[in-house]
Amino acid sequence: MESDRVKNIVIVGGGTAGWMSAAALSKLMPEHQGNVTLVESEEIGTVGVGEATIPQIATFNQRLGIHEDDFIRATQATFKLGIEFVDWAKKGDRYFHPFGTHGFDLEGIEFHHFWNKLRERGDARSIEDYSINAAAAYSDKFIRPQSEHGPIINKLGYAFHFDAILYAKFLRKFSERNGAKRIEGKVEQVNLRSDNGFIESIRLADGQVIKGDLFIDCTGFRGLLIEEALQTGYIDWSQYLPVDSAVAVPCEKRGEPIPYTRSTAREAGWQWRIPLQHRTGNGYVYCSQYQSKDEAEKTLLSNLDGKPLASPKHLRFKTGRRKKFWSKNCVAIGLSAGFMEPLESTSIHLIQSGISKLIALFPDKSMNPVERDEYNRLLNVGYAHIRDFLILHYTLTERDDSDFWNYVRTMKIPKTLQRKMALIQSRGRFFKYDDELFNITSWMAVAIGQGYTPKGYNPMVDSLSDDNIIQSLANIRMSIDKAVEAMPTQQAFIDRFCRAQDVYTTAGES
Ligand SMILES: Cc1cc2nc3c(=O)[nH]c(=O)nc-3n(C[C@H](O)[C@H](O)[C@H](O)COP(=O)(O)OP(=O)(O)OC[C@H]3O[C@@H](n4cnc5c(N)ncnc54)[C@H](O)[C@@H]3O)c2cc1C
């Protein structure tokens, strides 16, 4: 019924979550059917971090009709082919988690089984030698896969590193062009309806009252609507993912940006390095139980490529998620919904996932519990899968050189992860459940990268002779080498297609 339609959507918060929500809803909402209003407070500001993404962000851009090169130019972005993990399994070790795949499936059987069979027979090559992403990354090369490039380059998966402040600005312009209205102001009061507890309106510090049918809470960690007003509750996962603090600082870049993120394990956590066109973003995510704020800052500052461009920014968080992401007529998106450390750059993806599921289950004013419960179920499952994948990185460490690593190496892990690990360990089997984000390449990259190589392989691979497997794998390696040799460097690619203008430069941090 026309009168039941949600007409007024109020988004509170103008960080990445707020502006991604505004961009999607203002673009995709049928014209004349509703209004999107975003309230943000410059005085409070945004978290100002969150600069590495995963390939799914391309879907978000495509759906909104955002041209990739415009987005790259506006946000000083670079390409990301994966993540290099340094000192994670043990000090001196490294491995690469690539986007894209390892090799090709042969006869319908996953590639890593063939690799494992040859390894068992004494072939010392790493599974990374069969990843076009790893080969391109370590040669500083990049090309955007096009259909005419053939099967090897078409296996290249990529995401972006971008400047978070510029991304919000870019999306703000986009949203305002599509009719979203921005209001500057601090929300001081959330008014609930007495009959059903729904949010009726918000009151700003200047006295303005804004009514809405649907409220989207993008207020960051505090969860002004979902928690402070609706008291939804929080599930704490810090027993599995104990890091609870971060210190971040941008620094001058040195040389050309590399096309991947680097994550280096440190005494009580790990440090990120995110290369952008105009600067490098850095941060140390650590556990405050094992390291002080001052020590963490010292660790970060002594491991930068260049001169810091701002004062280090300290942040605190609690790993976990809201008990409900959608409660009454309020949907929490972004940090207000929950947070897991940025080890695999999943937060922006979870924002995107929340928005696309909200659009798929878009309610009317009654907020039918069927749609709301399905939304909560899907998001719960999505968060739990990511949590398990993050824990894998810690539980597989061999490090015993600090209290932090001793804790994570020996901590109890969820049963869901135990089952997955047992399947990987026996013969390298992996299944994606529900809408699970990370695929077999990701799980194998981290498991094998950290020395948890499957003990056996799928016996089906014996349908190909050893000679046949040896030849097929040699052909894949040769094709990768040839393809990478012919690619431009990432810098040459950026210079040609999507170099940012200096006008976009900010010193805002990651
Ligand atoms: C250390 C760290 C590193 C991260 N790295 C990554 C990464 O590499 N990749 C990734 O995907 N994610 C990363 N994230 C997560 C990412 O930063 C967030 O998901 C993203 O920035 C979204 O934040 P947000 O918009 O939810 O919150 P915020 O940026 O905190 O925005 C909150 C908004 O609410 C407004 N607000 C709050 N209270 C009020 C009020 N009373 N009245 C009006 N407005 C109000 C604020 O002004 C602001 O506009 C990282 C997070 C941390 C902590």
The ligand as an SDF file (V2000), in Angstrom:
LIG
                    3D

 53 58  0  0  0  0  0  0  0  0999 V2000
   42.3550    0.7130   13.0350 C   0  0  0  0  0  0  0  0  0  0  0  0
   41.3310    0.4670   11.9860 C   0  0  0  0  0  0  0  0  0  0  0  0
   41.7310    0.1480   10.6970 C   0  0  0  0  0  0  0  0  0  0  0  0
   40.7700   -0.1290    9.7130 C   0  0  0  0  0  0  0  0  0  0  0  0
   41.1670   -0.5170    8.4660 N   0  0  0  0  0  0  0  0  0  0  0  0
   40.2370   -0.9300    7.5730 C   0  0  0  0  0  0  0  0  0  0  0  0
   40.6010   -1.3990    6.2880 C   0  0  0  0  0  0  0  0  0  0  0  0
   41.7600   -1.3950    5.9120 O   0  0  0  0  0  0  0  0  0  0  0  0
   39.6220   -1.8320    5.4780 N   0  0  0  0  0  0  0  0  0  0  0  0
   38.3160   -1.8300    5.8350 C   0  0  0  0  0  0  0  0  0  0  0  0
   37.4710   -2.2930    5.0730 O   0  0  0  0  0  0  0  0  0  0  0  0
   37.9430   -1.3130    7.0160 N   0  0  0  0  0  0  0  0  0  0  0  0
   38.8550   -0.8840    7.8860 C   0  0  0  0  0  0  0  0  0  0  0  0
   38.4600   -0.3750    9.0920 N   0  0  0  0  0  0  0  0  0  0  0  0
   37.0400   -0.1610    9.3480 C   0  0  0  0  0  0  0  0  0  0  0  0
   36.6190    1.1530    8.6670 C   0  0  0  0  0  0  0  0  0  0  0  0
   37.4020    2.2070    9.1470 O   0  0  0  0  0  0  0  0  0  0  0  0
   35.1560    1.4260    8.9120 C   0  0  0  0  0  0  0  0  0  0  0  0
   34.3830    0.3170    8.5930 O   0  0  0  0  0  0  0  0  0  0  0  0
   34.6770    2.5910    8.0730 C   0  0  0  0  0  0  0  0  0  0  0  0
   35.5170    3.6910    8.1810 O   0  0  0  0  0  0  0  0  0  0  0  0
   33.2790    2.9710    8.4400 C   0  0  0  0  0  0  0  0  0  0  0  0
   33.2230    3.7140    9.6120 O   0  0  0  0  0  0  0  0  0  0  0  0
   31.8230    4.3110   10.0120 P   0  0  0  0  0  0  0  0  0  0  0  0
   31.3350    5.1720    8.9140 O   0  0  0  0  0  0  0  0  0  0  0  0
   30.9580    3.2100   10.4770 O   0  0  0  0  0  0  0  0  0  0  0  0
   32.1500    5.1820   11.3150 O   0  0  0  0  0  0  0  0  0  0  0  0
   32.8720    6.6090   11.4780 P   0  0  0  0  0  0  0  0  0  0  0  0
   33.8940    6.8600   10.4370 O   0  0  0  0  0  0  0  0  0  0  0  0
   33.3060    6.6790   12.9070 O   0  0  0  0  0  0  0  0  0  0  0  0
   31.7110    7.6650   11.2450 O   0  0  0  0  0  0  0  0  0  0  0  0
   30.7790    7.9560   12.2520 C   0  0  0  0  0  0  0  0  0  0  0  0
   29.9710    9.1480   11.8060 C   0  0  0  0  0  0  0  0  0  0  0  0
   28.9240    9.3810   12.7440 O   0  0  0  0  0  0  0  0  0  0  0  0
   28.9060   10.7360   13.0730 C   0  0  0  0  0  0  0  0  0  0  0  0
   28.3290   10.8880   14.4120 N   0  0  0  0  0  0  0  0  0  0  0  0
   28.6320   10.2050   15.5450 C   0  0  0  0  0  0  0  0  0  0  0  0
   27.8930   10.6600   16.5730 N   0  0  0  0  0  0  0  0  0  0  0  0
   27.0940   11.6370   16.0670 C   0  0  0  0  0  0  0  0  0  0  0  0
   26.1200   12.5020   16.6160 C   0  0  0  0  0  0  0  0  0  0  0  0
   25.8170   12.4970   17.9220 N   0  0  0  0  0  0  0  0  0  0  0  0
   25.5170   13.3790   15.7930 N   0  0  0  0  0  0  0  0  0  0  0  0
   25.8130   13.4360   14.4670 C   0  0  0  0  0  0  0  0  0  0  0  0
   26.7290   12.6600   13.8990 N   0  0  0  0  0  0  0  0  0  0  0  0
   27.3670   11.7710   14.6840 C   0  0  0  0  0  0  0  0  0  0  0  0
   30.3500   11.1740   12.9900 C   0  0  0  0  0  0  0  0  0  0  0  0
   30.4660   12.5750   12.8640 O   0  0  0  0  0  0  0  0  0  0  0  0
   30.7650   10.4540   11.7280 C   0  0  0  0  0  0  0  0  0  0  0  0
   30.3700   11.1860   10.5930 O   0  0  0  0  0  0  0  0  0  0  0  0
   39.4030   -0.0580   10.0550 C   0  0  0  0  0  0  0  0  0  0  0  0
   39.0010    0.3160   11.3320 C   0  0  0  0  0  0  0  0  0  0  0  0
   39.9610    0.5750   12.3050 C   0  0  0  0  0  0  0  0  0  0  0  0
   39.5220    0.9700   13.6850 C   0  0  0  0  0  0  0  0  0  0  0  0
  1  2  1  0
  2  3  1  0
  2 52  2  0
  3  4  2  0
  4  5  1  0
  4 50  1  0
  5  6  2  0
  6  7  1  0
  6 13  1  0
  7  8  2  0
  7  9  1  0
  9 10  1  0
 10 11  2  0
 10 12  1  0
 12 13  2  0
 13 14  1  0
 14 15  1  0
 14 50  1  0
 15 16  1  0
 16 17  1  0
 16 18  1  0
 18 19  1  0
 18 20  1  0
 20 21  1  0
 20 22  1  0
 22 23  1  0
 23 24  1  0
 24 25  2  0
 24 26  1  0
 24 27  1  0
 27 28  1  0
 28 29  2  0
 28 30  1  0
 28 31  1  0
 31 32  1  0
 32 33  1  0
 33 34  1  0
 33 48  1  0
 34 35  1  0
 35 36  1  0
 35 46  1  0
 36 37  1  0
 36 45  1  0
 37 38  2  0
 38 39  1  0
 39 40  1  0
 39 45  2  0
 40 41  1  0
 40 42  2  0
 42 43  1  0
 43 44  2  0
 44 45  1  0
 46 47  1  0
 46 48  1  0
 48 49  1  0
 50 51  2  0
 51 52  1  0
 52 53  1  0
M  END
$$$$
